[in-house]
Amino acid sequence: MAAMNPFEQQRPIEGIGKIIAVSSGKGGVGKSTVAVNLAAALSRKGLRVGLLDADIYGPSLPRMSGTLHQRVELNDQKKLQPLERFGVKLMSIGYLIDEDLAVVWRGPMLFKAMDQFLRDVEWGELDYLLIDLPPGTGDIQLSIAQKVPLAGAIAVSTPQNVSLTDVKKAIDMWARVHVPILGVIENMSWMIVPGTKEKIQLFPKGQLDSWLTERGLAKIGEIPFHPSVGLGAEAGIPVVESDPTGDEANAFVTIAGRLLEM
């Protein structure tokens, strides 16, 4: 398959500095949790941040950000006014439809929705817009790559090889559409045994580190497993906000700092 060259179709979004895609080759690796906490961590550093939930079929941003059942409205310029929480501007299909309703759309409708979420939202001035993509390498990923110039893409993985297999596909996709790969975030890397300082692996350690080294790619950070991260997602308060000095929050803050250095 020949590499795509989408640059002729790309148009910047006025007022937005850098756009970063947060992706994964498979579901269940904590990609949306990473996106929400990373956006909050960047905001805590004083940056102007937006977060677009591009998972049309399974939006999780409303619940994870504590904005469930809220609705967005049109402003005087007929643009959607994003919600704001933890200093981050938020947009999701979940603010337009009920949580229990299925979105039954084909490709053309997805493309139109993505264009509206990028161009018909009053994002204002942003230093960073993070786009939380659905799992896989499908229509929405390609649509985003064609519509806007991405500063780079992050892939989220868990340590085992079954996750690495899918991360390879995600990274290959970004290479084909000429989007820089910023690196991989390893989620649920380890956990501390309660009452001790001993680290244990929840998942068998695969070849992610050696594979990244062979290809000259970076591991941007490792996020430990802790119930507080999952509880924060359910409660709508990211751990960066609920426990800003904890190990889990520090992992996200460190990753945010590395992104800024890049």
Accessible surface in RSA format (square Angstrom, percent):
REM  Atomic radii and reference values for relative SASA: ProtOr
REM  Chains: A
REM  Algorithm: Lee & Richards
REM  Probe-radius: 1.40
REM  Slices: 20
REM RES _ NUM      All-atoms   Total-Side   Main-Chain    Non-polar    All polar
REM                ABS   REL    ABS   REL    ABS   REL    ABS   REL    ABS   REL
RES MET A   1   180.59  93.5  98.34  65.1  82.25 195.8  88.54  75.3  92.05 122.0
RES ALA A   2    88.20  81.1  64.98 100.3  23.21  52.8  75.29 106.0  12.91  34.2
RES ALA A   3    61.90  56.9  33.93  52.4  27.97  63.6  34.27  48.3  27.62  73.2
RES MET A   4    42.24  21.9  35.81  23.7   6.43  15.3  35.50  30.2   6.74   8.9
RES ASN A   5   104.13  71.8  76.98  74.4  27.15  65.4  26.63  64.1  77.51  74.9
RES PRO A   6     1.85   1.4   0.00   0.0   1.85   6.7   1.85   1.5   0.00   0.0
RES PHE A   7   105.52  52.8  94.11  58.3  11.41  29.7  94.19  57.1  11.33  32.4
RES GLU A   8   174.94 100.4 137.24 103.8  37.71  89.8  59.95 116.0 115.00  93.9
RES GLN A   9   114.65  64.1  94.15  68.8  20.49  48.8  40.17  85.5  74.48  56.5
RES GLN A  10    30.06  16.8  13.54   9.9  16.52  39.3   4.17   8.9  25.89  19.6
RES ARG A  11   135.88  57.1 135.88  69.3   0.00   0.0  56.55  77.3  79.33  48.1
RES PRO A  12   102.50  74.7  90.55  82.5  11.95  43.4  91.16  75.3  11.34  70.5
RES ILE A  13    17.73  10.1  12.26   9.1   5.47  13.2  13.60   9.8   4.13  11.2
RES GLU A  14   170.08  97.6 141.60 107.1  28.48  67.8  65.01 125.8 105.07  85.8
RES GLY A  15    23.82  29.4   0.00   N/A  23.82  29.4  12.35  33.9  11.47  25.7
RES ILE A  16    19.78  11.3   0.29   0.2  19.49  47.0   1.07   0.8  18.71  50.8
RES GLY A  17    55.52  68.5   0.00   N/A  55.52  68.5  30.71  84.3  24.81  55.6
RES LYS A  18   109.24  53.3 107.26  65.8   1.98   4.7  57.50  51.8  51.74  55.1
RES ILE A  19     6.47   3.7   5.39   4.0   1.08   2.6   5.39   3.9   1.08   2.9
RES ILE A  20     5.18   2.9   5.18   3.9   0.00   0.0   5.18   3.7   0.00   0.0
RES ALA A  21     0.00   0.0   0.00   0.0   0.00   0.0   0.00   0.0   0.00   0.0
RES VAL A  22     0.00   0.0   0.00   0.0   0.00   0.0   0.00   0.0   0.00   0.0
RES SER A  23     0.31   0.3   0.31   0.4   0.00   0.0   0.31   0.7   0.00   0.0
RES SER A  24     0.26   0.2   0.26   0.3   0.00   0.0   0.12   0.3   0.14   0.2
RES GLY A  25    15.48  19.1   0.00   N/A  15.48  19.1   1.41   3.9  14.07  31.5
RES LYS A  26    68.16  33.3  63.71  39.1   4.45  10.6  33.20  29.9  34.96  37.2
RES GLY A  27    40.35  49.8   0.00   N/A  40.35  49.8  23.27  63.9  17.08  38.3
RES GLY A  28    78.58  96.9   0.00   N/A  78.58  96.9  41.87 114.9  36.71  82.2
RES VAL A  29     3.72   2.4   3.48   3.1   0.24   0.6   3.48   3.0   0.24   0.6
RES GLY A  30    20.53  25.3   0.00   N/A  20.53  25.3  16.82  46.2   3.71   8.3
RES LYS A  31    13.45   6.6  10.43   6.4   3.02   7.2   6.01   5.4   7.44   7.9
RES SER A  32    16.58  14.0  14.31  19.1   2.27   5.2   6.29  13.4  10.29  14.4
RES THR A  33    17.46  12.4  16.33  16.6   1.13   2.7   6.56   8.8  10.90  16.5
RES VAL A  34     0.23   0.2   0.23   0.2   0.00   0.0   0.23   0.2   0.00   0.0
RES ALA A  35     0.00   0.0   0.00   0.0   0.00   0.0   0.00   0.0   0.00   0.0
RES VAL A  36    11.12   7.3   9.70   8.8   1.42   3.4   9.70   8.4   1.42   3.8
RES ASN A  37     3.93   2.7   3.93   3.8   0.00   0.0   0.00   0.0   3.93   3.8
RES LEU A  38     0.31   0.2   0.31   0.2   0.00   0.0   0.31   0.2   0.00   0.0
RES ALA A  39     0.86   0.8   0.86   1.3   0.00   0.0   0.86   1.2   0.00   0.0
RES ALA A  40     1.53   1.4   1.49   2.3   0.05   0.1   1.49   2.1   0.05   0.1
RES ALA A  41     0.32   0.3   0.00   0.0   0.32   0.7   0.00   0.0   0.32   0.8
RES LEU A  42     0.08   0.0   0.08   0.1   0.00   0.0   0.08   0.1   0.00   0.0
RES SER A  43    19.94  16.9   9.47  12.6  10.48  24.1   0.00   0.0  19.94  27.9
RES ARG A  44   125.88  52.9  86.31  44.0  39.57  94.2  27.63  37.8  98.26  59.5
RES LYS A  45    89.79  43.8  54.05  33.2  35.74  85.1  26.53  23.9  63.26  67.4
RES GLY A  46    66.77  82.3   0.00   N/A  66.77  82.3  36.36  99.8  30.41  68.1
RES LEU A  47    43.06  24.0  36.37  26.0   6.69  16.8  36.48  25.6   6.58  17.7
RES ARG A  48   122.17  51.3 117.35  59.8   4.82  11.5  58.62  80.1  63.55  38.5
RES VAL A  49     1.68   1.1   0.00   0.0   1.68   4.0   0.00   0.0   1.68   4.5
RES GLY A  50     0.00   0.0   0.00   N/A   0.00   0.0   0.00   0.0   0.00   0.0
RES LEU A  51     1.55   0.9   1.55   1.1   0.00   0.0   1.55   1.1   0.00   0.0
RES LEU A  52     0.00   0.0   0.00   0.0   0.00   0.0   0.00   0.0   0.00   0.0
RES ASP A  53     0.32   0.2   0.29   0.3   0.03   0.1   0.03   0.1   0.29   0.3
RES ALA A  54     0.00   0.0   0.00   0.0   0.00   0.0   0.00   0.0   0.00   0.0
RES ASP A  55    21.16  14.8  21.16  21.1   0.00   0.0   1.95   4.6  19.21  19.2
RES ILE A  56     0.12   0.1   0.00   0.0   0.12   0.3   0.00   0.0   0.12   0.3
RES TYR A  57   119.26  55.7  92.32  52.5  26.94  70.1  82.31  61.9  36.95  45.5
RES GLY A  58    40.75  50.3   0.00   N/A  40.75  50.3  30.64  84.1  10.11  22.6
RES PRO A  59    41.09  29.9  20.85  19.0  20.24  73.6  20.85  17.2  20.24 125.8
RES SER A  60    31.50  26.6  28.07  37.5   3.43   7.9  28.48  60.7   3.02   4.2
RES LEU A  61     3.68   2.0   2.52   1.8   1.16   2.9   3.66   2.6   0.02   0.0
RES PRO A  62     6.12   4.5   6.12   5.6   0.00   0.0   6.12   5.1   0.00   0.0
RES ARG A  63    92.87  39.0  89.45  45.6   3.42   8.1  28.37  38.8  64.51  39.1
RES MET A  64    34.15  17.7  33.58  22.2   0.56   1.3  33.09  28.1   1.06   1.4
RES SER A  65     1.98   1.7   1.98   2.6   0.00   0.0   1.98   4.2   0.00   0.0
RES GLY A  66    30.52  37.6   0.00   N/A  30.52  37.6  13.00  35.7  17.52  39.2
RES THR A  67     2.59   1.8   2.57   2.6   0.02   0.1   2.59   3.5   0.00   0.0
RES LEU A  68    47.64  26.5  33.47  23.9  14.17  35.6  33.47  23.5  14.17  38.1
RES HIS A  69   136.87  74.8 112.08  77.9  24.79  63.4  78.78  81.2  58.09  67.6
RES GLN A  70    81.44  45.5  76.24  55.7   5.19  12.4  29.30  62.4  52.14  39.5
RES ARG A  71   102.61  43.1  85.09  43.4  17.53  41.7  54.88  75.0  47.73  28.9
RES VAL A  72    15.12   9.9   0.00   0.0  15.12  36.4   0.97   0.8  14.15  38.4
RES GLU A  73   130.48  74.9 123.70  93.6   6.78  16.1  41.71  80.7  88.77  72.5
RES LEU A  74   110.55  61.6  82.14  58.8  28.41  71.4  82.61  58.0  27.93  75.2
RES ASN A  75    33.09  22.8  19.23  18.6  13.86  33.4  25.96  62.5   7.13   6.9
RES ASP A  76   134.80  94.4 106.83 106.3  27.97  66.1  29.63  69.7 105.16 104.9
RES GLN A  77   123.88  69.3 100.76  73.6  23.12  55.0  52.76 112.3  71.12  53.9
RES LYS A  78   157.06  76.6 141.81  87.0  15.25  36.3  86.05  77.5  71.01  75.6
RES LYS A  79    70.41  34.3  70.31  43.1   0.10   0.2  31.07  28.0  39.34  41.9
RES LEU A  80    25.93  14.4  25.85  18.5   0.07   0.2  25.85  18.2   0.07   0.2
RES GLN A  81    77.57  43.4  75.92  55.5   1.65   3.9  37.25  79.3  40.32  30.6
RES PRO A  82    12.14   8.9   0.88   0.8  11.27  41.0   0.88   0.7  11.27  70.0
RES LEU A  83    28.30  15.8  25.41  18.2   2.88   7.2  28.30  19.9   0.00   0.0
RES GLU A  84   112.14  64.4  79.98  60.5  32.15  76.6  26.43  51.1  85.71  70.0
RES ARG A  85    78.16  32.8  71.48  36.4   6.68  15.9  14.31  19.6  63.86  38.7
RES PHE A  86    52.12  26.1  25.84  16.0  26.29  68.4  40.76  24.7  11.36  32.5
RES GLY A  87    41.51  51.2   0.00   N/A  41.51  51.2  22.43  61.6  19.08  42.7
RES VAL A  88     4.67   3.1   4.67   4.2   0.00   0.0   4.67   4.1   0.00   0.0
RES LYS A  89    50.80  24.8  50.80  31.2   0.00   0.0  28.31  25.5  22.49  24.0
RES LEU A  90     4.88   2.7   4.88   3.5   0.00   0.0   4.88   3.4   0.00   0.0
RES MET A  91     0.00   0.0   0.00   0.0   0.00   0.0   0.00   0.0   0.00   0.0
RES SER A  92     0.00   0.0   0.00   0.0   0.00   0.0   0.00   0.0   0.00   0.0
RES ILE A  93     6.36   3.6   6.36   4.7   0.00   0.0   6.36   4.6   0.00   0.0
RES GLY A  94    10.80  13.3   0.00   N/A  10.80  13.3   4.73  13.0   6.07  13.6
RES TYR A  95     0.33   0.2   0.21   0.1   0.12   0.3   0.21   0.2   0.12   0.1
RES LEU A  96    74.46  41.5  48.33  34.6  26.13  65.7  49.99  35.1  24.47  65.8
RES ILE A  97    45.09  25.7  40.02  29.8   5.07  12.2  44.87  32.3   0.23   0.6
RES ASP A  98    78.02  54.7  74.47  74.1   3.56   8.4  17.62  41.5  60.40  60.2
RES GLU A  99    87.93  50.5  54.04  40.9  33.88  80.7  37.00  71.6  50.93  41.6
RES ASP A 100   138.36  96.9 103.70 103.2  34.67  82.0  37.94  89.3 100.42 100.1
RES LEU A 101   110.27  61.4  99.24  71.0  11.03  27.7 100.59  70.6   9.68  26.1
RES ALA A 102    86.84  79.8  53.43  82.5  33.41  76.0  62.09  87.4  24.75  65.6
RES VAL A 103    17.66  11.6   5.63   5.1  12.03  29.0   8.66   7.5   9.00  24.4
RES VAL A 104   131.95  86.8 107.20  97.1  24.75  59.6 110.48  96.0  21.48  58.2
RES TRP A 105    69.09  27.7  58.09  28.1  11.00  25.8  42.63  22.7  26.45  42.9
RES ARG A 106   203.60  85.5 197.25 100.6   6.34  15.1  71.94  98.3 131.66  79.8
RES GLY A 107    14.58  18.0   0.00   N/A  14.58  18.0   6.63  18.2   7.95  17.8
RES PRO A 108   100.00  72.9  91.95  83.8   8.05  29.2  94.31  77.9   5.69  35.4
RES MET A 109    99.66  51.6  95.33  63.1   4.33  10.3  71.86  61.1  27.80  36.8
RES LEU A 110     7.17   4.0   7.14   5.1   0.03   0.1   7.17   5.0   0.00   0.0
RES PHE A 111    79.28  39.7  79.13  49.0   0.15   0.4  79.28  48.1   0.00   0.0
RES LYS A 112   139.42  68.0 132.98  81.6   6.44  15.3  81.73  73.6  57.69  61.5
RES ALA A 113     7.79   7.2   5.51   8.5   2.28   5.2   7.28  10.2   0.52   1.4
RES MET A 114     0.13   0.1   0.13   0.1   0.00   0.0   0.13   0.1   0.00   0.0
RES ASP A 115    48.61  34.1  48.55  48.3   0.07   0.2   7.08  16.7  41.53  41.4
RES GLN A 116    76.80  42.9  76.63  56.0   0.17   0.4  11.59  24.7  65.21  49.5
RES PHE A 117     5.01   2.5   5.01   3.1   0.00   0.0   5.01   3.0   0.00   0.0
RES LEU A 118     0.34   0.2   0.00   0.0   0.34   0.9   0.00   0.0   0.34   0.9
RES ARG A 119    37.76  15.9  27.75  14.1  10.01  23.8  25.16  34.4  12.60   7.6
RES ASP A 120    60.65  42.5  60.54  60.3   0.11   0.3  12.79  30.1  47.86  47.7
RES VAL A 121     5.06   3.3   0.00   0.0   5.06  12.2   0.00   0.0   5.06  13.7
RES GLU A 122    55.43  31.8  54.60  41.3   0.83   2.0  19.17  37.1  36.26  29.6
RES TRP A 123     4.18   1.7   2.39   1.2   1.79   4.2   2.39   1.3   1.79   2.9
RES GLY A 124    28.82  35.5   0.00   N/A  28.82  35.5  24.56  67.4   4.27   9.6
RES GLU A 125   107.24  61.6  98.47  74.5   8.77  20.9  41.45  80.2  65.80  53.7
RES LEU A 126     5.37   3.0   2.26   1.6   3.10   7.8   2.26   1.6   3.10   8.4
RES ASP A 127    39.57  27.7  32.97  32.8   6.59  15.6   8.74  20.6  30.83  30.7
RES TYR A 128    19.54   9.1  19.54  11.1   0.00   0.0   7.71   5.8  11.83  14.6
RES LEU A 129     0.00   0.0   0.00   0.0   0.00   0.0   0.00   0.0   0.00   0.0
RES LEU A 130     0.00   0.0   0.00   0.0   0.00   0.0   0.00   0.0   0.00   0.0
RES ILE A 131     0.00   0.0   0.00   0.0   0.00   0.0   0.00   0.0   0.00   0.0
RES ASP A 132     4.11   2.9   4.11   4.1   0.00   0.0   1.35   3.2   2.76   2.8
RES LEU A 133     0.00   0.0   0.00   0.0   0.00   0.0   0.00   0.0   0.00   0.0
RES PRO A 134    16.69  12.2  16.69  15.2   0.00   0.0  16.69  13.8   0.00   0.0
RES PRO A 135    59.51  43.4  42.43  38.7  17.07  62.1  42.53  35.1  16.98 105.5
RES GLY A 136    20.78  25.6   0.00   N/A  20.78  25.6  20.44  56.1   0.33   0.7
RES THR A 137    62.16  44.2  40.20  40.8  21.96  52.3   9.24  12.4  52.92  80.0
RES GLY A 138    34.26  42.3   0.00   N/A  34.26  42.3  32.61  89.5   1.65   3.7
RES ASP A 139    66.13  46.3  58.87  58.6   7.25  17.2   7.11  16.7  59.02  58.9
RES ILE A 140     6.98   4.0   5.70   4.2   1.28   3.1   5.79   4.2   1.19   3.2
RES GLN A 141     2.66   1.5   2.25   1.6   0.41   1.0   0.14   0.3   2.52   1.9
RES LEU A 142    53.04  29.5  53.04  37.9   0.00   0.0  53.04  37.3   0.00   0.0
RES SER A 143     1.75   1.5   0.52   0.7   1.24   2.8   1.69   3.6   0.06   0.1
RES ILE A 144     0.00   0.0   0.00   0.0   0.00   0.0   0.00   0.0   0.00   0.0
RES ALA A 145     0.17   0.2   0.17   0.3   0.00   0.0   0.17   0.2   0.00   0.0
RES GLN A 146    47.92  26.8  47.86  35.0   0.06   0.1   1.90   4.0  46.02  34.9
RES LYS A 147    43.40  21.2  41.73  25.6   1.68   4.0  13.87  12.5  29.54  31.5
RES VAL A 148     0.00   0.0   0.00   0.0   0.00   0.0   0.00   0.0   0.00   0.0
RES PRO A 149    55.61  40.5  47.43  43.2   8.19  29.8  49.14  40.6   6.48  40.2
RES LEU A 150    15.41   8.6   0.14   0.1  15.27  38.4   0.57   0.4  14.84  39.9
RES ALA A 151    40.65  37.4  16.71  25.8  23.95  54.5  28.98  40.8  11.67  30.9
RES GLY A 152     0.00   0.0   0.00   N/A   0.00   0.0   0.00   0.0   0.00   0.0
RES ALA A 153     0.58   0.5   0.21   0.3   0.37   0.8   0.35   0.5   0.23   0.6
RES ILE A 154     0.04   0.0   0.04   0.0   0.00   0.0   0.04   0.0   0.00   0.0
RES ALA A 155     1.31   1.2   0.73   1.1   0.58   1.3   0.73   1.0   0.58   1.5
RES VAL A 156     0.64   0.4   0.00   0.0   0.64   1.5   0.00   0.0   0.64   1.7
RES SER A 157     0.04   0.0   0.04   0.1   0.00   0.0   0.00   0.0   0.04   0.1
RES THR A 158     5.71   4.1   5.42   5.5   0.29   0.7   2.80   3.8   2.91   4.4
RES PRO A 159     1.12   0.8   0.00   0.0   1.12   4.1   0.00   0.0   1.12   6.9
RES GLN A 160    29.66  16.6  29.46  21.5   0.20   0.5   8.55  18.2  21.10  16.0
RES ASN A 161    62.56  43.1  59.06  57.1   3.49   8.4  29.79  71.7  32.77  31.7
RES VAL A 162    88.21  58.0  78.70  71.2   9.51  22.9  84.31  73.3   3.90  10.6
RES SER A 163     0.62   0.5   0.61   0.8   0.01   0.0   0.37   0.8   0.25   0.4
RES LEU A 164     6.76   3.8   6.76   4.8   0.00   0.0   6.76   4.7   0.00   0.0
RES THR A 165    71.68  51.0  69.67  70.6   2.01   4.8  46.01  61.8  25.67  38.8
RES ASP A 166    27.96  19.6  27.96  27.8   0.00   0.0   0.21   0.5  27.75  27.7
RES VAL A 167     1.35   0.9   1.35   1.2   0.00   0.0   1.35   1.2   0.00   0.0
RES LYS A 168    81.23  39.6  77.32  47.4   3.91   9.3  29.97  27.0  51.26  54.6
RES LYS A 169   120.56  58.8 114.26  70.1   6.31  15.0  74.73  67.3  45.84  48.8
RES ALA A 170     0.16   0.1   0.16   0.2   0.00   0.0   0.16   0.2   0.00   0.0
RES ILE A 171    14.09   8.0  14.09  10.5   0.00   0.0  14.09  10.1   0.00   0.0
RES ASP A 172    65.98  46.2  61.41  61.1   4.57  10.8  22.05  51.9  43.93  43.8
RES MET A 173    12.74   6.6  10.84   7.2   1.90   4.5  12.33  10.5   0.41   0.5
RES TRP A 174     1.42   0.6   1.42   0.7   0.00   0.0   1.42   0.8   0.00   0.0
RES ALA A 175    60.34  55.5  42.63  65.8  17.71  40.3  48.83  68.8  11.51  30.5
RES ARG A 176    79.22  33.3  77.15  39.3   2.08   4.9  27.82  38.0  51.40  31.2
RES VAL A 177     1.77   1.2   1.67   1.5   0.11   0.3   1.67   1.4   0.11   0.3
RES HIS A 178    79.05  43.2  58.86  40.9  20.19  51.7  46.07  47.5  32.97  38.4
RES VAL A 179     7.70   5.1   3.20   2.9   4.49  10.8   4.24   3.7   3.46   9.4
RES PRO A 180    74.43  54.2  61.45  56.0  12.98  47.2  73.76  60.9   0.67   4.2
RES ILE A 181    38.72  22.0  14.49  10.8  24.23  58.4  14.49  10.4  24.23  65.8
RES LEU A 182    32.48  18.1  25.66  18.4   6.82  17.1  27.98  19.7   4.50  12.1
RES GLY A 183     0.14   0.2   0.00   N/A   0.14   0.2   0.14   0.4   0.00   0.0
RES VAL A 184     0.05   0.0   0.05   0.0   0.00   0.0   0.05   0.0   0.00   0.0
RES ILE A 185     0.11   0.1   0.11   0.1   0.00   0.0   0.11   0.1   0.00   0.0
RES GLU A 186     0.26   0.1   0.26   0.2   0.00   0.0   0.00   0.0   0.26   0.2
RES ASN A 187    10.09   7.0  10.09   9.8   0.00   0.0   0.00   0.0  10.09   9.8
RES MET A 188    36.18  18.7  36.13  23.9   0.05   0.1  19.17  16.3  17.02  22.5
RES SER A 189     0.29   0.2   0.13   0.2   0.16   0.4   0.13   0.3   0.16   0.2
RES TRP A 190    38.90  15.6  38.90  18.8   0.00   0.0  35.21  18.8   3.68   6.0
RES MET A 191    33.44  17.3  33.27  22.0   0.17   0.4  25.81  21.9   7.62  10.1
RES ILE A 192    60.98  34.7  51.22  38.2   9.77  23.5  51.22  36.9   9.77  26.5
RES VAL A 193    40.83  26.9  40.64  36.8   0.19   0.4  40.83  35.5   0.00   0.0
RES PRO A 194   111.42  81.2  87.48  79.7  23.93  87.0  97.26  80.3  14.16  88.0
RES GLY A 195    90.06 111.1   0.00   N/A  90.06 111.1  44.86 123.1  45.20 101.2
RES THR A 196    68.84  49.0  47.74  48.4  21.10  50.3  57.68  77.5  11.17  16.9
RES LYS A 197   199.40  97.3 177.30 108.8  22.11  52.6 120.84 108.8  78.56  83.7
RES GLU A 198   102.43  58.8  92.68  70.1   9.76  23.2  38.72  74.9  63.71  52.0
RES LYS A 199   123.41  60.2  99.95  61.3  23.46  55.9  58.09  52.3  65.32  69.6
RES ILE A 200    65.78  37.4  60.61  45.2   5.17  12.5  65.78  47.4   0.00   0.0
RES GLN A 201    93.74  52.4  67.66  49.4  26.09  62.1  37.60  80.0  56.15  42.6
RES LEU A 202    70.50  39.3  40.76  29.2  29.75  74.8  43.24  30.4  27.26  73.4
RES PHE A 203    58.19  29.1  56.00  34.7   2.19   5.7  57.88  35.1   0.31   0.9
RES PRO A 204   103.42  75.4  91.18  83.1  12.24  44.5 102.69  84.8   0.73   4.5
RES LYS A 205    93.26  45.5  64.39  39.5  28.87  68.7  58.30  52.5  34.96  37.2
RES GLY A 206    16.78  20.7   0.00   N/A  16.78  20.7   2.34   6.4  14.44  32.3
RES GLN A 207   100.96  56.5  98.24  71.8   2.72   6.5  43.88  93.4  57.08  43.3
RES LEU A 208     2.22   1.2   2.22   1.6   0.00   0.0   2.22   1.6   0.00   0.0
RES ASP A 209    65.83  46.1  61.64  61.4   4.19   9.9  36.35  85.5  29.48  29.4
RES SER A 210    54.27  45.9  46.45  62.0   7.81  18.0  46.18  98.3   8.09  11.3
RES TRP A 211    24.26   9.7  23.05  11.2   1.22   2.9  22.16  11.8   2.11   3.4
RES LEU A 212     4.23   2.4   4.23   3.0   0.00   0.0   4.23   3.0   0.00   0.0
RES THR A 213   109.65  78.0  91.10  92.4  18.56  44.2  70.64  94.9  39.01  59.0
RES GLU A 214   130.95  75.2  90.85  68.7  40.10  95.5  44.21  85.5  86.74  70.8
RES ARG A 215   124.03  52.1  95.71  48.8  28.32  67.4  39.62  54.1  84.41  51.2
RES GLY A 216    70.96  87.5   0.00   N/A  70.96  87.5  37.38 102.6  33.57  75.2
RES LEU A 217    42.63  23.7  28.35  20.3  14.28  35.9  30.80  21.6  11.83  31.8
RES ALA A 218    46.12  42.4  35.82  55.3  10.30  23.4  43.01  60.6   3.12   8.3
RES LYS A 219    51.65  25.2  26.36  16.2  25.29  60.2  25.76  23.2  25.89  27.6
RES ILE A 220     2.11   1.2   0.00   0.0   2.11   5.1   2.11   1.5   0.00   0.0
RES GLY A 221     5.32   6.6   0.00   N/A   5.32   6.6   5.32  14.6   0.00   0.0
RES GLU A 222    66.61  38.2  51.98  39.3  14.63  34.8  15.53  30.0  51.08  41.7
RES ILE A 223     0.43   0.2   0.43   0.3   0.00   0.0   0.43   0.3   0.00   0.0
RES PRO A 224     4.92   3.6   3.43   3.1   1.49   5.4   3.43   2.8   1.49   9.3
RES PHE A 225    72.21  36.1  66.40  41.1   5.81  15.1  68.37  41.5   3.84  11.0
RES HIS A 226    83.23  45.5  80.59  56.0   2.63   6.7  51.03  52.6  32.20  37.5
RES PRO A 227    73.27  53.4  65.30  59.5   7.98  29.0  72.43  59.8   0.84   5.2
RES SER A 228    29.01  24.5  23.95  32.0   5.06  11.7  26.12  55.6   2.90   4.1
RES VAL A 229    17.67  11.6  16.11  14.6   1.57   3.8  16.11  14.0   1.57   4.2
RES GLY A 230    40.90  50.4   0.00   N/A  40.90  50.4  37.17 102.0   3.73   8.4
RES LEU A 231   121.13  67.5 118.44  84.7   2.68   6.7 118.68  83.3   2.45   6.6
RES GLY A 232     5.76   7.1   0.00   N/A   5.76   7.1   5.70  15.6   0.06   0.1
RES ALA A 233    15.12  13.9  10.07  15.5   5.05  11.5  13.58  19.1   1.53   4.1
RES GLU A 234   121.18  69.6 106.54  80.6  14.64  34.9  40.89  79.1  80.29  65.6
RES ALA A 235    71.24  65.5  38.55  59.5  32.68  74.3  50.57  71.2  20.66  54.7
RES GLY A 236     0.34   0.4   0.00   N/A   0.34   0.4   0.34   0.9   0.00   0.0
RES ILE A 237    69.22  39.4  69.22  51.6   0.00   0.0  69.22  49.8   0.00   0.0
RES PRO A 238     3.21   2.3   0.30   0.3   2.91  10.6   3.21   2.6   0.00   0.0
RES VAL A 239     1.06   0.7   0.42   0.4   0.64   1.5   0.42   0.4   0.64   1.7
RES VAL A 240     0.45   0.3   0.45   0.4   0.00   0.0   0.45   0.4   0.00   0.0
RES GLU A 241    45.98  26.4  27.94  21.1  18.04  43.0   3.44   6.6  42.55  34.7
RES SER A 242    65.94  55.7  29.48  39.3  36.46  84.0  32.46  69.1  33.48  46.9
RES ASP A 243    57.58  40.3  56.40  56.1   1.18   2.8  16.18  38.1  41.40  41.3
RES PRO A 244    51.15  37.3  41.66  38.0   9.50  34.5  41.84  34.5   9.31  57.9
RES THR A 245   116.35  82.8  97.71  99.1  18.64  44.4  73.98  99.4  42.37  64.1
RES GLY A 246    14.87  18.3   0.00   N/A  14.87  18.3  14.87  40.8   0.00   0.0
RES ASP A 247    89.53  62.7  79.77  79.4   9.76  23.1  14.39  33.9  75.15  74.9
RES GLU A 248    15.67   9.0  15.67  11.9   0.00   0.0   0.00   0.0  15.67  12.8
RES ALA A 249     0.39   0.4   0.06   0.1   0.33   0.8   0.06   0.1   0.33   0.9
RES ASN A 250    69.08  47.6  68.09  65.8   0.99   2.4  21.88  52.6  47.20  45.6
RES ALA A 251    15.47  14.2   5.80   9.0   9.66  22.0  14.49  20.4   0.98   2.6
RES PHE A 252     0.73   0.4   0.73   0.5   0.00   0.0   0.73   0.4   0.00   0.0
RES VAL A 253    46.34  30.5  45.85  41.5   0.49   1.2  45.85  39.8   0.49   1.3
RES THR A 254    63.91  45.5  55.25  56.0   8.66  20.6  37.88  50.9  26.03  39.3
RES ILE A 255     1.40   0.8   1.40   1.0   0.00   0.0   1.40   1.0   0.00   0.0
RES ALA A 256     0.00   0.0   0.00   0.0   0.00   0.0   0.00   0.0   0.00   0.0
RES GLY A 257    17.55  21.6   0.00   N/A  17.55  21.6  16.53  45.4   1.02   2.3
RES ARG A 258   101.20  42.5  99.81  50.9   1.39   3.3  25.94  35.5  75.26  45.6
RES LEU A 259     8.52   4.7   1.25   0.9   7.28  18.3   1.25   0.9   7.28  19.6
RES LEU A 260    69.73  38.8  44.11  31.6  25.62  64.4  44.55  31.3  25.18  67.8
RES GLU A 261   150.29  86.3 111.65  84.5  38.64  92.0  51.60  99.8  98.69  80.6
RES MET A 262   113.57  58.8  46.40  30.7  67.17 159.9  67.52  57.4  46.05  61.0
END  Absolute sums over single chains surface
CHAIN  1 A    12041.1       9287.4       2753.8       6682.5       5358.7
END  Absolute sums over all chains
TOTAL         12041.1       9287.4       2753.8       6682.5       5358.7
